[in-house]
């Protein structure tokens, strides 16, 4: 799935309220940072820290969703 597809899926999930809208903004900013890096722009340590925190949040969210789906499939 391409970045656009991932972003679109997160917008769908955010509309359900499962992910705060602030996370969507951070995801968008991280994509912008990635695009800057592709064009040899300078990315700050703060930019990198923000993306790292976003990744940690998303991993935690996805792990919880996987556990929830596994629990539902056992019922």
PDB file of N, CA, C, O and CB in Angstrom:
ATOM      1  N   UNK A   1       0.847  -1.179   0.000  1.00  0.00           N
ATOM      2  CA  UNK A   1       0.000   0.000   0.000  1.00  0.00           C
ATOM      3  C   UNK A   1       0.894   1.244   0.000  1.00  0.00           C
ATOM      4  O   UNK A   1       1.838   1.336   0.785  1.00  0.00           O
ATOM      5  CB  UNK A   1      -0.964  -0.003   1.228  1.00  0.00           C
ATOM      6  N   UNK A   2       0.602   2.165  -0.853  1.00  0.00           N
ATOM      7  CA  UNK A   2       1.386   3.396  -0.946  1.00  0.00           C
ATOM      8  C   UNK A   2       1.031   4.348   0.192  1.00  0.00           C
ATOM      9  O   UNK A   2       0.030   4.168   0.886  1.00  0.00           O
ATOM     10  CB  UNK A   2       1.155   4.083  -2.306  1.00  0.00           C
ATOM     11  N   UNK A   3       1.876   5.366   0.368  1.00  0.00           N
ATOM     12  CA  UNK A   3       1.649   6.342   1.444  1.00  0.00           C
ATOM     13  C   UNK A   3       0.246   6.928   1.389  1.00  0.00           C
ATOM     14  O   UNK A   3      -0.410   7.093   2.417  1.00  0.00           O
ATOM     15  CB  UNK A   3       2.677   7.467   1.365  1.00  0.00           C
ATOM     16  N   UNK A   4      -0.209   7.241   0.174  1.00  0.00           N
ATOM     17  CA  UNK A   4      -1.534   7.845   0.041  1.00  0.00           C
ATOM     18  C   UNK A   4      -2.619   6.893   0.538  1.00  0.00           C
ATOM     19  O   UNK A   4      -3.595   7.311   1.160  1.00  0.00           O
ATOM     20  CB  UNK A   4      -1.802   8.235  -1.421  1.00  0.00           C
ATOM     21  N   UNK A   5      -2.431   5.619   0.254  1.00  0.00           N
ATOM     22  CA  UNK A   5      -3.396   4.620   0.705  1.00  0.00           C
ATOM     23  C   UNK A   5      -3.390   4.469   2.211  1.00  0.00           C
ATOM     24  O   UNK A   5      -4.438   4.296   2.833  1.00  0.00           O
ATOM     25  CB  UNK A   5      -3.111   3.285   0.057  1.00  0.00           C
ATOM     26  N   UNK A   6      -2.204   4.534   2.795  1.00  0.00           N
ATOM     27  CA  UNK A   6      -2.087   4.451   4.247  1.00  0.00           C
ATOM     28  C   UNK A   6      -2.748   5.657   4.887  1.00  0.00           C
ATOM     29  O   UNK A   6      -3.509   5.526   5.845  1.00  0.00           O
ATOM     30  CB  UNK A   6      -0.613   4.355   4.676  1.00  0.00           C
ATOM     31  N   UNK A   7      -2.453   6.833   4.351  1.00  0.00           N
ATOM     32  CA  UNK A   7      -3.035   8.056   4.898  1.00  0.00           C
ATOM     33  C   UNK A   7      -4.559   8.020   4.786  1.00  0.00           C
ATOM     34  O   UNK A   7      -5.257   8.422   5.716  1.00  0.00           O
ATOM     35  CB  UNK A   7      -2.473   9.294   4.173  1.00  0.00           C
ATOM     36  N   UNK A   8      -5.070   7.550   3.668  1.00  0.00           N
ATOM     37  CA  UNK A   8      -6.527   7.473   3.464  1.00  0.00           C
ATOM     38  C   UNK A   8      -7.151   6.522   4.482  1.00  0.00           C
ATOM     39  O   UNK A   8      -8.205   6.817   5.044  1.00  0.00           O
ATOM     40  CB  UNK A   8      -6.858   7.004   2.018  1.00  0.00           C
ATOM     41  N   UNK A   9      -6.507   5.393   4.719  1.00  0.00           N
ATOM     42  CA  UNK A   9      -7.022   4.424   5.693  1.00  0.00           C
ATOM     43  C   UNK A   9      -7.046   5.027   7.088  1.00  0.00           C
ATOM     44  O   UNK A   9      -8.002   4.817   7.835  1.00  0.00           O
ATOM     45  CB  UNK A   9      -6.173   3.142   5.686  1.00  0.00           C
ATOM     46  N   UNK A  10      -5.999   5.779   7.454  1.00  0.00           N
ATOM     47  CA  UNK A  10      -5.977   6.402   8.772  1.00  0.00           C
ATOM     48  C   UNK A  10      -7.063   7.458   8.908  1.00  0.00           C
ATOM     49  O   UNK A  10      -7.629   7.625   9.988  1.00  0.00           O
ATOM     50  CB  UNK A  10      -4.616   7.021   9.039  1.00  0.00           C
ATOM     51  N   UNK A  11      -7.360   8.171   7.831  1.00  0.00           N
ATOM     52  CA  UNK A  11      -8.461   9.141   7.877  1.00  0.00           C
ATOM     53  C   UNK A  11      -9.761   8.408   8.177  1.00  0.00           C
ATOM     54  O   UNK A  11     -10.569   8.878   8.978  1.00  0.00           O
ATOM     55  CB  UNK A  11      -8.572   9.931   6.536  1.00  0.00           C
ATOM     56  N   UNK A  12      -9.966   7.262   7.541  1.00  0.00           N
ATOM     57  CA  UNK A  12     -11.171   6.464   7.805  1.00  0.00           C
ATOM     58  C   UNK A  12     -11.235   6.035   9.271  1.00  0.00           C
ATOM     59  O   UNK A  12     -12.293   6.110   9.897  1.00  0.00           O
ATOM     60  CB  UNK A  12     -11.204   5.222   6.890  1.00  0.00           C
ATOM     61  N   UNK A  13     -10.105   5.585   9.816  1.00  0.00           N
ATOM     62  CA  UNK A  13     -10.069   5.160  11.216  1.00  0.00           C
ATOM     63  C   UNK A  13     -10.279   6.343  12.148  1.00  0.00           C
ATOM     64  O   UNK A  13     -10.971   6.223  13.159  1.00  0.00           O
ATOM     65  CB  UNK A  13      -8.739   4.470  11.535  1.00  0.00           C
ATOM     66  N   UNK A  14      -9.685   7.490  11.813  1.00  0.00           N
ATOM     67  CA  UNK A  14      -9.846   8.679  12.669  1.00  0.00           C
ATOM     68  C   UNK A  14     -11.309   9.112  12.734  1.00  0.00           C
ATOM     69  O   UNK A  14     -11.770   9.586  13.772  1.00  0.00           O
ATOM     70  CB  UNK A  14      -8.976   9.843  12.147  1.00  0.00           C
ATOM     71  N   UNK A  15     -12.033   8.953  11.640  1.00  0.00           N
ATOM     72  CA  UNK A  15     -13.451   9.323  11.628  1.00  0.00           C
ATOM     73  C   UNK A  15     -14.254   8.502  12.619  1.00  0.00           C
ATOM     74  O   UNK A  15     -15.313   8.939  13.069  1.00  0.00           O
ATOM     75  CB  UNK A  15     -14.031   9.152  10.234  1.00  0.00           C
ATOM     76  N   UNK A  16     -13.766   7.316  12.968  1.00  0.00           N
ATOM     77  CA  UNK A  16     -14.453   6.479  13.951  1.00  0.00           C
ATOM     78  C   UNK A  16     -14.149   6.935  15.374  1.00  0.00           C
ATOM     79  O   UNK A  16     -14.836   6.543  16.317  1.00  0.00           O
ATOM     80  CB  UNK A  16     -14.052   5.013  13.775  1.00  0.00           C
ATOM     81  N   UNK A  17     -13.113   7.767  15.526  1.00  0.00           N
ATOM     82  CA  UNK A  17     -12.706   8.230  16.851  1.00  0.00           C
ATOM     83  C   UNK A  17     -11.700   7.324  17.529  1.00  0.00           C
ATOM     84  O   UNK A  17     -11.288   7.595  18.657  1.00  0.00           O
ATOM     85  CB  UNK A  17     -13.901   8.368  17.723  1.00  0.00           C
ATOM     86  N   UNK A  18     -11.297   6.253  16.863  1.00  0.00           N
ATOM     87  CA  UNK A  18     -10.332   5.323  17.461  1.00  0.00           C
ATOM     88  C   UNK A  18      -8.927   5.920  17.533  1.00  0.00           C
ATOM     89  O   UNK A  18      -8.145   5.567  18.416  1.00  0.00           O
ATOM     90  CB  UNK A  18     -10.298   4.023  16.666  1.00  0.00           C
ATOM     91  N   UNK A  19      -8.612   6.810  16.620  1.00  0.00           N
ATOM     92  CA  UNK A  19      -7.322   7.500  16.615  1.00  0.00           C
ATOM     93  C   UNK A  19      -7.611   8.993  16.673  1.00  0.00           C
ATOM     94  O   UNK A  19      -8.402   9.499  15.877  1.00  0.00           O
ATOM     95  CB  UNK A  19      -6.462   7.127  15.343  1.00  0.00           C
ATOM     96  N   UNK A  20      -6.978   9.707  17.607  1.00  0.00           N
ATOM     97  CA  UNK A  20      -7.208  11.153  17.698  1.00  0.00           C
ATOM     98  C   UNK A  20      -6.790  11.876  16.420  1.00  0.00           C
ATOM     99  O   UNK A  20      -5.841  11.461  15.755  1.00  0.00           O
ATOM    100  CB  UNK A  20      -6.448  11.733  18.890  1.00  0.00           C
ATOM    101  N   UNK A  21      -7.494  12.956  16.074  1.00  0.00           N
ATOM    102  CA  UNK A  21      -7.185  13.708  14.855  1.00  0.00           C
ATOM    103  C   UNK A  21      -5.766  14.272  14.887  1.00  0.00           C
ATOM    104  O   UNK A  21      -5.158  14.468  13.835  1.00  0.00           O
ATOM    105  CB  UNK A  21      -8.192  14.843  14.666  1.00  0.00           C
ATOM    106  N   UNK A  22      -5.231  14.537  16.085  1.00  0.00           N
ATOM    107  CA  UNK A  22      -3.861  15.034  16.204  1.00  0.00           C
ATOM    108  C   UNK A  22      -2.872  14.043  15.587  1.00  0.00           C
ATOM    109  O   UNK A  22      -1.864  14.453  15.013  1.00  0.00           O
ATOM    110  CB  UNK A  22      -3.507  15.291  17.682  1.00  0.00           C
ATOM    111  N   UNK A  23      -3.152  12.754  15.699  1.00  0.00           N
ATOM    112  CA  UNK A  23      -2.273  11.738  15.117  1.00  0.00           C
ATOM    113  C   UNK A  23      -2.284  11.851  13.594  1.00  0.00           C
ATOM    114  O   UNK A  23      -1.252  11.672  12.946  1.00  0.00           O
ATOM    115  CB  UNK A  23      -2.708  10.316  15.559  1.00  0.00           C
ATOM    116  N   UNK A  24      -3.440  12.144  13.032  1.00  0.00           N
ATOM    117  CA  UNK A  24      -3.526  12.343  11.579  1.00  0.00           C
ATOM    118  C   UNK A  24      -2.677  13.509  11.120  1.00  0.00           C
ATOM    119  O   UNK A  24      -2.005  13.432  10.092  1.00  0.00           O
ATOM    120  CB  UNK A  24      -4.968  12.566  11.159  1.00  0.00           C
ATOM    121  N   UNK A  25      -2.709  14.594  11.888  1.00  0.00           N
ATOM    122  CA  UNK A  25      -1.871  15.749  11.550  1.00  0.00           C
ATOM    123  C   UNK A  25      -0.393  15.378  11.634  1.00  0.00           C
ATOM    124  O   UNK A  25       0.403  15.774  10.783  1.00  0.00           O
ATOM    125  CB  UNK A  25      -2.178  16.938  12.489  1.00  0.00           C
ATOM    126  N   UNK A  26      -0.034  14.617  12.665  1.00  0.00           N
ATOM    127  CA  UNK A  26       1.367  14.210  12.810  1.00  0.00           C
ATOM    128  C   UNK A  26       1.784  13.280  11.671  1.00  0.00           C
ATOM    129  O   UNK A  26       2.911  13.359  11.181  1.00  0.00           O
ATOM    130  CB  UNK A  26       1.589  13.515  14.169  1.00  0.00           C
ATOM    131  N   UNK A  27       0.883  12.409  11.256  1.00  0.00           N
ATOM    132  CA  UNK A  27       1.188  11.513  10.139  1.00  0.00           C
ATOM    133  C   UNK A  27       1.441  12.333   8.877  1.00  0.00           C
ATOM    134  O   UNK A  27       2.387  12.069   8.135  1.00  0.00           O
ATOM    135  CB  UNK A  27       0.032  10.500   9.909  1.00  0.00           C
ATOM    136  N   UNK A  28       0.595  13.321   8.642  1.00  0.00           N
ATOM    137  CA  UNK A  28       0.756  14.190   7.482  1.00  0.00           C
ATOM    138  C   UNK A  28       2.107  14.912   7.540  1.00  0.00           C
ATOM    139  O   UNK A  28       2.824  14.977   6.541  1.00  0.00           O
ATOM    140  CB  UNK A  28      -0.401  15.210   7.407  1.00  0.00           C
ATOM    141  N   UNK A  29       2.446  15.451   8.706  1.00  0.00           N
ATOM    142  CA  UNK A  29       3.720  16.156   8.864  1.00  0.00           C
ATOM    143  C   UNK A  29       4.908  15.221   8.656  1.00  0.00           C
ATOM    144  O   UNK A  29       5.934  15.622   8.106  1.00  0.00           O
ATOM    145  CB  UNK A  29       3.801  16.800  10.249  1.00  0.00           C
ATOM    146  N   UNK A  30       4.764  13.975   9.099  1.00  0.00           N
ATOM    147  CA  UNK A  30       5.876  13.032   8.906  1.00  0.00           C
ATOM    148  C   UNK A  30       6.062  12.712   7.425  1.00  0.00           C
ATOM    149  O   UNK A  30       7.192  12.542   6.968  1.00  0.00           O
ATOM    150  CB  UNK A  30       5.629  11.731   9.702  1.00  0.00           C
ATOM    151  N   UNK A  31       4.963  12.629   6.672  1.00  0.00           N
ATOM    152  CA  UNK A  31       5.085  12.429   5.230  1.00  0.00           C
ATOM    153  C   UNK A  31       5.762  13.633   4.581  1.00  0.00           C
ATOM    154  O   UNK A  31       6.584  13.480   3.677  1.00  0.00           O
ATOM    155  CB  UNK A  31       3.700  12.187   4.598  1.00  0.00           C
ATOM    156  N   UNK A  32       5.410  14.839   5.050  1.00  0.00           N
ATOM    157  CA  UNK A  32       6.058  16.039   4.518  1.00  0.00           C
ATOM    158  C   UNK A  32       7.556  16.012   4.817  1.00  0.00           C
ATOM    159  O   UNK A  32       8.369  16.353   3.957  1.00  0.00           O
ATOM    160  CB  UNK A  32       5.415  17.312   5.112  1.00  0.00           C
ATOM    161  N   UNK A  33       7.919  15.609   6.033  1.00  0.00           N
ATOM    162  CA  UNK A  33       9.334  15.519   6.406  1.00  0.00           C
ATOM    163  C   UNK A  33      10.060  14.521   5.521  1.00  0.00           C
ATOM    164  O   UNK A  33      11.189  14.766   5.097  1.00  0.00           O
ATOM    165  CB  UNK A  33       9.482  15.120   7.881  1.00  0.00           C
ATOM    166  N   UNK A  34       9.419  13.406   5.242  1.00  0.00           N
ATOM    167  CA  UNK A  34      10.017  12.388   4.372  1.00  0.00           C
ATOM    168  C   UNK A  34      10.247  12.958   2.984  1.00  0.00           C
ATOM    169  O   UNK A  34      11.282  12.710   2.366  1.00  0.00           O
ATOM    170  CB  UNK A  34       9.121  11.134   4.292  1.00  0.00           C
ATOM    171  N   UNK A  35       9.274  13.729   2.495  1.00  0.00           N
ATOM    172  CA  UNK A  35       9.430  14.332   1.176  1.00  0.00           C
ATOM    173  C   UNK A  35      10.560  15.362   1.167  1.00  0.00           C
ATOM    174  O   UNK A  35      11.294  15.467   0.185  1.00  0.00           O
ATOM    175  CB  UNK A  35       8.121  14.985   0.736  1.00  0.00           C
ATOM    176  N   UNK A  36      10.703  16.120   2.254  1.00  0.00           N
ATOM    177  CA  UNK A  36      11.810  17.071   2.358  1.00  0.00           C
ATOM    178  C   UNK A  36      13.142  16.319   2.312  1.00  0.00           C
ATOM    179  O   UNK A  36      14.085  16.737   1.640  1.00  0.00           O
ATOM    180  CB  UNK A  36      11.699  17.908   3.667  1.00  0.00           C
ATOM    181  N   UNK A  37      13.197  15.212   3.033  1.00  0.00           N
ATOM    182  CA  UNK A  37      14.440  14.436   3.077  1.00  0.00           C
ATOM    183  C   UNK A  37      14.783  13.902   1.691  1.00  0.00           C
ATOM    184  O   UNK A  37      15.957  13.787   1.339  1.00  0.00           O
ATOM    185  CB  UNK A  37      14.320  13.272   4.083  1.00  0.00           C
ATOM    186  N   UNK A  38      13.768  13.579   0.914  1.00  0.00           N
ATOM    187  CA  UNK A  38      14.010  13.075  -0.439  1.00  0.00           C
ATOM    188  C   UNK A  38      14.643  14.132  -1.327  1.00  0.00           C
ATOM    189  O   UNK A  38      15.345  13.808  -2.286  1.00  0.00           O
ATOM    190  CB  UNK A  38      12.710  12.592  -1.063  1.00  0.00           C
ATOM    191  N   UNK A  39      14.395  15.401  -1.007  1.00  0.00           N
ATOM    192  CA  UNK A  39      14.958  16.478  -1.827  1.00  0.00           C
ATOM    193  C   UNK A  39      16.175  17.122  -1.149  1.00  0.00           C
ATOM    194  O   UNK A  39      16.526  18.266  -1.439  1.00  0.00           O
ATOM    195  CB  UNK A  39      13.887  17.545  -2.107  1.00  0.00           C
ATOM    196  N   UNK A  40      16.803  16.378  -0.253  1.00  0.00           N
ATOM    197  CA  UNK A  40      18.030  16.795   0.423  1.00  0.00           C
ATOM    198  C   UNK A  40      17.856  17.995   1.347  1.00  0.00           C
ATOM    199  O   UNK A  40      18.814  18.727   1.595  1.00  0.00           O
ATOM    200  CB  UNK A  40      19.069  17.112  -0.592  1.00  0.00           C
ATOM    201  N   UNK A  41      16.650  18.202   1.855  1.00  0.00           N
ATOM    202  CA  UNK A  41      16.430  19.264   2.837  1.00  0.00           C
ATOM    203  C   UNK A  41      16.937  18.799   4.193  1.00  0.00           C
ATOM    204  O   UNK A  41      17.150  17.606   4.410  1.00  0.00           O
ATOM    205  CB  UNK A  41      14.925  19.653   2.916  1.00  0.00           C
ATOM    206  N   UNK A  42      17.127  19.733   5.088  1.00  0.00           N
ATOM    207  CA  UNK A  42      17.592  19.378   6.430  1.00  0.00           C
ATOM    208  C   UNK A  42      16.401  19.057   7.327  1.00  0.00           C
ATOM    209  O   UNK A  42      15.433  19.814   7.399  1.00  0.00           O
ATOM    210  CB  UNK A  42      18.436  20.523   7.040  1.00  0.00           C
ATOM    211  N   UNK A  43      16.495  17.937   7.997  1.00  0.00           N
ATOM    212  CA  UNK A  43      15.478  17.509   8.952  1.00  0.00           C
ATOM    213  C   UNK A  43      16.084  17.682  10.339  1.00  0.00           C
ATOM    214  O   UNK A  43      17.205  17.241  10.593  1.00  0.00           O
ATOM    215  CB  UNK A  43      15.014  16.013   8.696  1.00  0.00           C
ATOM    216  N   UNK A  44      15.346  18.321  11.227  1.00  0.00           N
ATOM    217  CA  UNK A  44      15.878  18.585  12.561  1.00  0.00           C
ATOM    218  C   UNK A  44      15.737  17.362  13.459  1.00  0.00           C
ATOM    219  O   UNK A  44      14.994  16.429  13.153  1.00  0.00           O
ATOM    220  CB  UNK A  44      15.166  19.786  13.190  1.00  0.00           C
ATOM    221  N   UNK A  45      16.456  17.384  14.563  1.00  0.00           N
ATOM    222  CA  UNK A  45      16.334  16.330  15.569  1.00  0.00           C
ATOM    223  C   UNK A  45      14.903  16.314  16.091  1.00  0.00           C
ATOM    224  O   UNK A  45      14.351  15.243  16.345  1.00  0.00           O
ATOM    225  CB  UNK A  45      17.348  16.541  16.735  1.00  0.00           C
ATOM    226  N   UNK A  46      14.299  17.482  16.252  1.00  0.00           N
ATOM    227  CA  UNK A  46      12.910  17.554  16.718  1.00  0.00           C
ATOM    228  C   UNK A  46      11.974  16.871  15.721  1.00  0.00           C
ATOM    229  O   UNK A  46      11.059  16.155  16.127  1.00  0.00           O
ATOM    230  CB  UNK A  46      12.484  19.026  16.929  1.00  0.00           C
ATOM    231  N   UNK A  47      12.193  17.084  14.428  1.00  0.00           N
ATOM    232  CA  UNK A  47      11.389  16.405  13.404  1.00  0.00           C
ATOM    233  C   UNK A  47      11.510  14.891  13.558  1.00  0.00           C
ATOM    234  O   UNK A  47      10.510  14.174  13.531  1.00  0.00           O
ATOM    235  CB  UNK A  47      11.830  16.838  11.982  1.00  0.00           C
ATOM    236  N   UNK A  48      12.733  14.418  13.717  1.00  0.00           N
ATOM    237  CA  UNK A  48      12.974  12.981  13.857  1.00  0.00           C
ATOM    238  C   UNK A  48      12.331  12.439  15.127  1.00  0.00           C
ATOM    239  O   UNK A  48      11.758  11.350  15.117  1.00  0.00           O
ATOM    240  CB  UNK A  48      14.478  12.689  13.863  1.00  0.00           C
ATOM    241  N   UNK A  49      12.424  13.193  16.220  1.00  0.00           N
ATOM    242  CA  UNK A  49      11.798  12.770  17.478  1.00  0.00           C
ATOM    243  C   UNK A  49      10.285  12.687  17.334  1.00  0.00           C
ATOM    244  O   UNK A  49       9.661  11.754  17.839  1.00  0.00           O
ATOM    245  CB  UNK A  49      12.163  13.737  18.613  1.00  0.00           C
ATOM    246  N   UNK A  50       9.694  13.658  16.647  1.00  0.00           N
ATOM    247  CA  UNK A  50       8.242  13.646  16.433  1.00  0.00           C
ATOM    248  C   UNK A  50       7.809  12.411  15.654  1.00  0.00           C
ATOM    249  O   UNK A  50       6.811  11.772  15.987  1.00  0.00           O
ATOM    250  CB  UNK A  50       7.799  14.912  15.691  1.00  0.00           C
ATOM    251  N   UNK A  51       8.568  12.083  14.616  1.00  0.00           N
ATOM    252  CA  UNK A  51       8.236  10.899  13.809  1.00  0.00           C
ATOM    253  C   UNK A  51       8.430   9.630  14.632  1.00  0.00           C
ATOM    254  O   UNK A  51       7.626   8.702  14.539  1.00  0.00           O
ATOM    255  CB  UNK A  51       9.107  10.846  12.528  1.00  0.00           C
ATOM    256  N   UNK A  52       9.490   9.585  15.434  1.00  0.00           N
ATOM    257  CA  UNK A  52       9.716   8.409  16.282  1.00  0.00           C
ATOM    258  C   UNK A  52       8.559   8.223  17.262  1.00  0.00           C
ATOM    259  O   UNK A  52       8.093   7.100  17.457  1.00  0.00           O
ATOM    260  CB  UNK A  52      11.048   8.541  17.051  1.00  0.00           C
ATOM    261  N   UNK A  53       8.094   9.299  17.875  1.00  0.00           N
ATOM    262  CA  UNK A  53       6.965   9.202  18.805  1.00  0.00           C
ATOM    263  C   UNK A  53       5.695   8.775  18.093  1.00  0.00           C
ATOM    264  O   UNK A  53       4.908   8.000  18.636  1.00  0.00           O
ATOM    265  CB  UNK A  53       6.740  10.534  19.509  1.00  0.00           C
ATOM    266  N   UNK A  54       5.490   9.273  16.886  1.00  0.00           N
ATOM    267  CA  UNK A  54       4.329   8.872  16.097  1.00  0.00           C
ATOM    268  C   UNK A  54       4.390   7.377  15.798  1.00  0.00           C
ATOM    269  O   UNK A  54       3.388   6.675  15.927  1.00  0.00           O
ATOM    270  CB  UNK A  54       4.255   9.684  14.785  1.00  0.00           C
ATOM    271  N   UNK A  55       5.549   6.896  15.403  1.00  0.00           N
ATOM    272  CA  UNK A  55       5.713   5.473  15.100  1.00  0.00           C
ATOM    273  C   UNK A  55       5.411   4.624  16.331  1.00  0.00           C
ATOM    274  O   UNK A  55       4.727   3.605  16.231  1.00  0.00           O
ATOM    275  CB  UNK A  55       7.141   5.187  14.594  1.00  0.00           C
ATOM    276  N   UNK A  56       5.914   5.038  17.483  1.00  0.00           N
ATOM    277  CA  UNK A  56       5.656   4.290  18.717  1.00  0.00           C
ATOM    278  C   UNK A  56       4.165   4.252  19.012  1.00  0.00           C
ATOM    279  O   UNK A  56       3.641   3.209  19.401  1.00  0.00           O
ATOM    280  CB  UNK A  56       6.416   4.912  19.901  1.00  0.00           C
ATOM    281  N   UNK A  57       3.471   5.379  18.834  1.00  0.00           N
ATOM    282  CA  UNK A  57       2.027   5.409  19.063  1.00  0.00           C
ATOM    283  C   UNK A  57       1.324   4.446  18.114  1.00  0.00           C
ATOM    284  O   UNK A  57       0.486   3.648  18.535  1.00  0.00           O
ATOM    285  CB  UNK A  57       1.475   6.839  18.885  1.00  0.00           C
ATOM    286  N   UNK A  58       1.670   4.526  16.826  1.00  0.00           N
ATOM    287  CA  UNK A  58       1.003   3.693  15.826  1.00  0.00           C
ATOM    288  C   UNK A  58       1.264   2.208  16.056  1.00  0.00           C
ATOM    289  O   UNK A  58       0.363   1.390  15.872  1.00  0.00           O
ATOM    290  CB  UNK A  58       1.458   4.085  14.430  1.00  0.00           C
ATOM    291  N   UNK A  59       2.474   1.851  16.451  1.00  0.00           N
ATOM    292  CA  UNK A  59       2.771   0.449  16.758  1.00  0.00           C
ATOM    293  C   UNK A  59       1.914  -0.027  17.922  1.00  0.00           C
ATOM    294  O   UNK A  59       1.339  -1.115  17.870  1.00  0.00           O
ATOM    295  CB  UNK A  59       4.270   0.266  17.085  1.00  0.00           C
ATOM    296  N   UNK A  60       1.828   0.781  18.968  1.00  0.00           N
ATOM    297  CA  UNK A  60       0.989   0.422  20.115  1.00  0.00           C
ATOM    298  C   UNK A  60      -0.464   0.265  19.715  1.00  0.00           C
ATOM    299  O   UNK A  60      -1.131  -0.683  20.130  1.00  0.00           O
ATOM    300  CB  UNK A  60       1.110   1.470  21.211  1.00  0.00           C
ATOM    301  N   UNK A  61      -0.958   1.197  18.906  1.00  0.00           N
ATOM    302  CA  UNK A  61      -2.344   1.131  18.441  1.00  0.00           C
ATOM    303  C   UNK A  61      -2.581  -0.149  17.649  1.00  0.00           C
ATOM    304  O   UNK A  61      -3.559  -0.860  17.880  1.00  0.00           O
ATOM    305  CB  UNK A  61      -2.687   2.360  17.581  1.00  0.00           C
ATOM    306  N   UNK A  62      -1.681  -0.437  16.716  1.00  0.00           N
ATOM    307  CA  UNK A  62      -1.847  -1.628  15.881  1.00  0.00           C
ATOM    308  C   UNK A  62      -1.735  -2.917  16.694  1.00  0.00           C
ATOM    309  O   UNK A  62      -2.457  -3.878  16.428  1.00  0.00           O
ATOM    310  CB  UNK A  62      -0.809  -1.632  14.764  1.00  0.00           C
ATOM    311  N   UNK A  63      -0.846  -2.947  17.675  1.00  0.00           N
ATOM    312  CA  UNK A  63      -0.737  -4.131  18.533  1.00  0.00           C
ATOM    313  C   UNK A  63      -2.046  -4.354  19.299  1.00  0.00           C
ATOM    314  O   UNK A  63      -2.515  -5.486  19.412  1.00  0.00           O
ATOM    315  CB  UNK A  63       0.450  -3.980  19.524  1.00  0.00           C
ATOM    316  N   UNK A  64      -2.630  -3.277  19.821  1.00  0.00           N
ATOM    317  CA  UNK A  64      -3.916  -3.404  20.532  1.00  0.00           C
ATOM    318  C   UNK A  64      -5.016  -3.890  19.598  1.00  0.00           C
ATOM    319  O   UNK A  64      -5.841  -4.717  19.982  1.00  0.00           O
ATOM    320  CB  UNK A  64      -4.323  -2.057  21.157  1.00  0.00           C
ATOM    321  N   UNK A  65      -5.027  -3.371  18.360  1.00  0.00           N
ATOM    322  CA  UNK A  65      -6.039  -3.787  17.394  1.00  0.00           C
ATOM    323  C   UNK A  65      -5.888  -5.258  17.023  1.00  0.00           C
ATOM    324  O   UNK A  65      -6.882  -5.967  16.867  1.00  0.00           O
ATOM    325  CB  UNK A  65      -5.958  -2.924  16.141  1.00  0.00           C
ATOM    326  N   UNK A  66      -4.652  -5.715  16.882  1.00  0.00           N
ATOM    327  CA  UNK A  66      -4.404  -7.126  16.561  1.00  0.00           C
ATOM    328  C   UNK A  66      -4.889  -8.003  17.714  1.00  0.00           C
ATOM    329  O   UNK A  66      -5.562  -9.009  17.489  1.00  0.00           O
ATOM    330  CB  UNK A  66      -2.890  -7.379  16.281  1.00  0.00           C
ATOM    331  N   UNK A  67      -4.548  -7.623  18.953  1.00  0.00           N
ATOM    332  CA  UNK A  67      -5.004  -8.409  20.112  1.00  0.00           C
ATOM    333  C   UNK A  67      -6.527  -8.436  20.188  1.00  0.00           C
ATOM    334  O   UNK A  67      -7.125  -9.469  20.490  1.00  0.00           O
ATOM    335  CB  UNK A  67      -4.423  -7.834  21.419  1.00  0.00           C
ATOM    336  N   UNK A  68      -7.150  -7.287  19.912  1.00  0.00           N
ATOM    337  CA  UNK A  68      -8.627  -7.213  19.960  1.00  0.00           C
ATOM    338  C   UNK A  68      -9.231  -8.115  18.884  1.00  0.00           C
ATOM    339  O   UNK A  68     -10.195  -8.835  19.148  1.00  0.00           O
ATOM    340  CB  UNK A  68      -9.118  -5.741  19.766  1.00  0.00           C
ATOM    341  N   UNK A  69      -8.671  -8.079  17.677  1.00  0.00           N
ATOM    342  CA  UNK A  69      -9.178  -8.908  16.588  1.00  0.00           C
ATOM    343  C   UNK A  69      -8.981 -10.388  16.889  1.00  0.00           C
ATOM    344  O   UNK A  69      -9.854 -11.203  16.591  1.00  0.00           O
ATOM    345  CB  UNK A  69      -8.489  -8.543  15.275  1.00  0.00           C
ATOM    346  N   UNK A  70      -7.837 -10.741  17.478  1.00  0.00           N
ATOM    347  CA  UNK A  70      -7.590 -12.136  17.837  1.00  0.00           C
ATOM    348  C   UNK A  70      -8.566 -12.592  18.895  1.00  0.00           C
ATOM    349  O   UNK A  70      -9.071 -13.712  18.827  1.00  0.00           O
ATOM    350  CB  UNK A  70      -6.158 -12.326  18.328  1.00  0.00           C
ATOM    351  N   UNK A  71      -8.848 -11.740  19.882  1.00  0.00           N
ATOM    352  CA  UNK A  71      -9.796 -12.100  20.927  1.00  0.00           C
ATOM    353  C   UNK A  71     -11.192 -12.290  20.368  1.00  0.00           C
ATOM    354  O   UNK A  71     -11.910 -13.200  20.780  1.00  0.00           O
ATOM    355  CB  UNK A  71      -9.812 -11.044  22.011  1.00  0.00           C
ATOM    356  N   UNK A  72     -11.579 -11.439  19.435  1.00  0.00           N
ATOM    357  CA  UNK A  72     -12.898 -11.564  18.820  1.00  0.00           C
ATOM    358  C   UNK A  72     -13.010 -12.830  17.983  1.00  0.00           C
ATOM    359  O   UNK A  72     -14.070 -13.454  17.932  1.00  0.00           O
ATOM    360  CB  UNK A  72     -13.193 -10.349  17.958  1.00  0.00           C
ATOM    361  N   UNK A  73     -11.918 -13.209  17.327  1.00  0.00           N
ATOM    362  CA  UNK A  73     -11.971 -14.412  16.485  1.00  0.00           C
ATOM    363  C   UNK A  73     -12.031 -15.686  17.319  1.00  0.00           C
ATOM    364  O   UNK A  73     -12.455 -16.727  16.817  1.00  0.00           O
ATOM    365  CB  UNK A  73     -10.758 -14.461  15.559  1.00  0.00           C
ATOM    366  N   UNK A  74     -11.618 -15.623  18.575  1.00  0.00           N
ATOM    367  CA  UNK A  74     -11.684 -16.794  19.454  1.00  0.00           C
ATOM    368  C   UNK A  74     -13.076 -17.004  20.034  1.00  0.00           C
ATOM    369  O   UNK A  74     -13.422 -18.094  20.491  1.00  0.00           O
ATOM    370  CB  UNK A  74     -10.681 -16.655  20.580  1.00  0.00           C
ATOM    371  N   UNK A  75     -13.856 -15.944  20.004  1.00  0.00           N
ATOM    372  CA  UNK A  75     -15.210 -16.039  20.619  1.00  0.00           C
ATOM    373  C   UNK A  75     -16.191 -16.736  19.725  1.00  0.00           C
ATOM    374  O   UNK A  75     -17.356 -16.894  20.091  1.00  0.00           O
ATOM    375  CB  UNK A  75     -15.748 -14.659  20.957  1.00  0.00           C
TER     376      UNK A  75
END
